[in-house]
Amino acid sequence: MYSLMKHTLSFFLFLVVAAYTLPVWGQHNVRIIHGPYLQNVGTDEATVVWVTDKPSVGWVEMAPDDDSHFYAQERPKYFDTQIGIKRISSLHVVKIEGLQAGTRYRYRACAQEVLEHKGNQVIYGSITSTDVYSKAPLAFTTLDPAKESVSFAMVNDIHGDNARLEKMVGMCNLEQTDLFLFNGDMVSYSQDQEQLFSGFMDKAIELFAGSVPVYYCRGNHETRGPMASQFKNYFNPKTEELYYMFRQGPVCFVVLDCGEDKPDSDVEYYGITAYDEYRTRQARWLEKALKSELYREAPFKVIVCHMPPFGGWHGELDIARKFFPLLNEAKPDVYLSAHLHRYVRLEAGENGVDFPLIVNSNKTLLKAQASRSQLDIRIYDLEGKETDRLLIRK
């Protein structure tokens, strides 16, 4: 009887331990479900963003672009932290600083599930990462103002049409494309995280966004829906605002945020928007940006903004009032916009604009090459036919 009780107790203890140490039937290890993709790549920094299916801590491991295998040694780790604490989240954002300009780096994104955080004790689960074993690691190149040339492409007003996005990207030589501009309305509204990724970003990640930097210019449709207020968590997440500037090679890009196209008081917004004040504050920033050394010393200056300054709606008129007196004085080389779902090109001096302006259609791809002496912008339809060209020489 004693022996039977002893074995029964042992078996009971085994079951208790197993319940705490073995995975529950039907559960799976943590997985990366979206990403990684690049944001805010600069001369000495880059931000990597990805999403896991379970709360976890995330980090990026970096390696130089040399002949060594990624597993040749332990690689430096850069963690997703906030106020000195590793964040426990399914959305991971890691800003890597101290990089060298014009330098290629290999990387992998990693995450470890957090099962429980009780008191000061953290119980960890499984680890996942991007593949550096069966294929080449993801890699990117930091920006370099001294670079002699730059190649970039721009798409806009995709409104969740992945097939159209894939067709446009397929018309680009990705190995020779320094960066992509997403000039707004990539989705029709921001419902939830899954809609954001299934609408266009998963396709962009599949095609290029883990290696070729994406610079996002928010459109008016990204300001709509319950996810609108979280847009910055996914795009430009480590910057102060959604308007910013950067330089690659001979081009300084100034990216502006148009906000909505109707008055803030319009019934469609239910009292939740304040874009008039936002554009006023942005104009104060723009005035300083256009006088900065980064802008003035660049051979070419490109303004990127989703809405043009015409069309008669409130947002367009507010942009014309607040941004364009400053832009006309600074005389950029071109203003790249979208929004109208049709192609429009203005020469300098038309419609009160003292420089060339392009409204790219939702069915045309903009590709550009710039050296220190010329900026060559070409427009292609969905069949790959060149439909317009703007050549600016210095």
N, C-alpha and C positions, 0 to 999 in steps of 0.2 A: 504493500500500500504506500509506504514512504517513497519507494522508487517511482511509482506511478505519479504521485503528487509532485515529485521533483521534476520529472520529465514534462508534466503538464505545465508547471510554473515556468520552466525554461522555454517551452514553446510559446507561452503567453508573452514572456519578455521579448522573444524574437519578433513576435507580431507587433508589439509596441514600438520597438526600435525600427523595424521595417517601415512602419507607418510614417515615421519622421525622417527617414533617410532615403527611401526609395521613391522614384517618381510616381505620381498618381496615374493610374491607368487612363490613357487618352490624352495626357498632357504631353507637350513637346518642349524641346529646348528652345531658348530664345532665338529669334531669327531677325535678320535685317529684311524689312519688307519694302522699304523705299530708299533709294539712294545707294551710295553717297553721291552728292553733287557739290560743285564748287560755287562759292559766293565770295564777293569782295576780294578777289585776288588783286594784290597790289605789288609794289616793288619789293617789299620786305615782309609780306604777310599773305595769308590765305585763310578762308573759313570753309570748313567741310561740314555738311549737313546730311543727316540720315535719320531714318525712323526704324525702330524695332517694334516687335509685336508685344513686348512685355517691358515693364519698368526695369531699367538697368542703368549702370554707369557706363559712360562711353569714353573712348579715347582714340586718338590717331597715332599711328606709328609711322615715322618718317625715315627714309633712306635716301642717300644721294644717288644720282643716276649714273652709277659706275658699273663695273663688270661683276661686282660681288652679288651673290645670291641674297635675296631678302633675309633668308635664314642664316646668313654667315655670322651674324652677331646680334646681340640684343639691340634693338633700335630705340631711339628716344621716343618717349611717350608724352603726348599732349592731351590732357584730360578736359572733358566738358565740366567746367567748374563755375560756381557763382559764389562770390564773397569768400573764396578759399575753400569751398566745400564741393566735393564731386556731386553733381546733380543726379538725382534718381528720376529718370524720365524715359518716355518712349521716343521723344524727339531729342536728338543729340546735335549740338552745335559746338564745334571746336574751332577756336581762332588760334592759328599758329603764327607766331611772330619771330623776328630775328632772322628772316630768310635773306638770301642774296638776290639782287635784281637780275633778271634775265637768266635765271638758273632753273634747271629742270629737277624735280624731286619726285621720287616714288613714295607711295603711301598705301596704308590699309586702315580701314575703319574697324574698330572693335567695340564690343559691348559685353558686359557681364550682368546677368539677371540678378536683381536683388529680391530675395524671397521674403525677407522680413527685416525690419529695422525696429528693434525693441530696446528701449533705453539707449545705452551707448553701444549696443551690440548689433552688428550687421551680419545677416546670414545671406551668403551669396549662392547663386545657382550656376547654370551653364554659361559658357562663353561662346560668342560667335564673332566672325570677322569676314571681311571680303577676302577673296581667294588670291593668294600669292604663291600657291603651290603648283596648281595645274595650269595656270596661265600667268602672263606678265602682270605685275602689280599695276594698279592705277597710277597715273603720273600727271603732273601739270608743270607749267613753266610760269614763273613770276614775271610781272611786267618789267619793262626796261625802257625808260624814256630815251636812252641812247640808241635804241634799235633803229636801223635805217629805214625800215618799212613796217607796215601793219596791214593785215587783211582781216576784215570783219564782215559779218552778215547780220541782217535784221529781218525779223518776222513779227507780225502783229495781227490782232483781231482773229486769232485762231478759233476762239469760242469753243474749245473742246474738240476740235476736229483733228484727231490724231493722224488720220490718213493724209490730210493736207500738210500737216507739220512734217511728217516723214518724207513726203514728196519734196518739199522745199529743202529740207536738210540734205536729202540725197543729191541735190544739185550743187552742193558745196564740197570742195576738197577739204575734208576735216583736218588732214595733216598740215595744211597750209593756212588754216583759219585760226587767227589768234584769239578771237572772242566772238560771242553771239550777243546781240541786243534783242531782248524781248520787249517790244514797245507796246505793251498793254493789251488788255482784253483777251488774254489767253484762255480765260474761262468767261462764261456769261454772268456768273455770280459765284460767291464763295460759300458753299453750303456746309461742307465738312472736309476733313483731311483727305478722306478717300476720293471725294470728288475732285479735289485739287490735284491729286496725283494721277488719277485715272483720266482726268480731262486733258492733260498735256505733259505733266512733269515726268511721269514714268517713261513716256516715250522719249522725252529729251534725255533722260538718264540712260536709257537703253542705247541711244544713238551717239551721245557725245558728252553729256553734262558732267560726267565724272572726271573728264580730262581737259575739256575746253571750257574756259570760264563763261558763265552766263551773267550778264548785267541786266537787271530787270528794271524797266520803267513802268510803274503801275499805271494802268488805265482806269477809266471810270467804272468799268464793270467789276473790277477787283475790289471796289469799295462797297459792294453790295452783298448782303447775305450775312448769316451769323458768324462766318469765319473771317469776315472782312477785318475785324479788329485784331485778328491774330496773324494777318498777312506778314507782318515784319518778323514774326518768329521763324518764318521759313525763308524769306528773301531779304537780303541786306540785314541779317539779324544782329550783327555786331556794330552797326553804325548808329548814329544818333537819329537820323531821319531817313526818309525814302528819297530825298534829293541829295545828290552827291556828285563828285567829279573825280576823274582819274585820267592818267596819261599812259598810252602805250605807243612807243616809237614817236613818230612825228605828230600824233593826233592827241589833243586834249578833248575828252568827252565830258560834257556837262549834262547830267541826267536830271530832268525836272519832273515833278509829280503834279499832274494836272488837277487831281481831285475829281469831283463830280461835275456833270454838265448842266445841272439845273440849280436853281436857288436853294440854299439850305432849308428854307421854309417850305419847300415843295412837299405835297402830301405823300409822295413816294418814299420819302426818307423818314417819316414818322418822328421828326424832331431829333434825330440822332447824329446829324452831320454838322460840321463847323468848318467848311472848306474855305469860306471867304477869309476868315482870320488866318487859316493855314497858308493860303496863297500869299497873304500880306507878309507873314513871317518868312516865307520862302523867298519873297522878293528882296527882303533885307539881306538874307544869306547870299542871294544871287549877285547883288551889287558888290559885295566883298569878293565873291568867287571870281567875277569877271576882272577884278583888279589884281588878282593873285599872280604870283610868279609862275605857278603851274600853268595858268591859262595864257598869260602874256608871252611866255617864252616858247610855247608850242608852235611849230610852223603852221599847223592847221587846227581850227577850233570847230567842233561839231556839237550842236545842241540836240538833245534827244528829249522829246516830250510827246505824250500820246495825242493830245489835242492840238490842232492848229489854232491860230488866233482869229479865225473867221468861221462863219456858219450861223451866227446870230443867237446862239443859246448862251445862257448866263455864264457858264464855265469858260467858254471860248472868249467871250467879251472880257471877262475878268483877267484872263491870261493876257489878252491884248493890252489892257490897261496897266497891269502890274509888271509884266515881264518884258514886254517889247520895247518900251522906252529905254530900258537898260540894255537890251540886246542890240537895238539899233545903234546905240552909242558905241558898244564894244565891237560891233561888226564881226560876228563869227562867219565862218565860211559857208555853213549850211545848217538848216534846221530840219531835222528828220521827225516827222509826225505820222499819225495813223488816224484811226477813229471813224473816218467817213465811209469806209468800205469801198472807196473808189480812188483811182490814182489822180493826183493833182500835182502840177509843178509850177511854181512861180519863179520868175527871174527877179534879180535884185531890183528894187524900186516899185514892184507891183504890190498893190493892196496895203500900202503903208509899211512894207517890210523891206529893209535896206540890204538884204542878202538873199541868196537862193533858198527856197523852201520846197521840200518834198513831202507830200502826203502819200504814204505807201498804202496800196490797196490791201485788202485781206486775201487777195488771190495773186499777189506778186511778191517775189523775193528780192530784197535789196542786198547787193554784194558790193563791197568797196575795197580798193587797194590804195594805199597812200605811201608815197615816198616824201622826202623833204622838199621836193619841187612840184609835186602834183597829187591831187586827190581825185581818183577815178571811181565814180559811183555808177553802177549799172543795175537796171531793173529787168527782171525776168518773169514771164508768165508761168503758169503751171506746166506748160509743155517744154519749158526750158528755152523759149525764144526770148532774145533780148528785145525789150520794148521801149527802152529809153536809156539815155546816158547823159550824165553830167560830169564834165571834166573841168576841174579847177586847177589852174597852173599858178605857181608863184615865181 
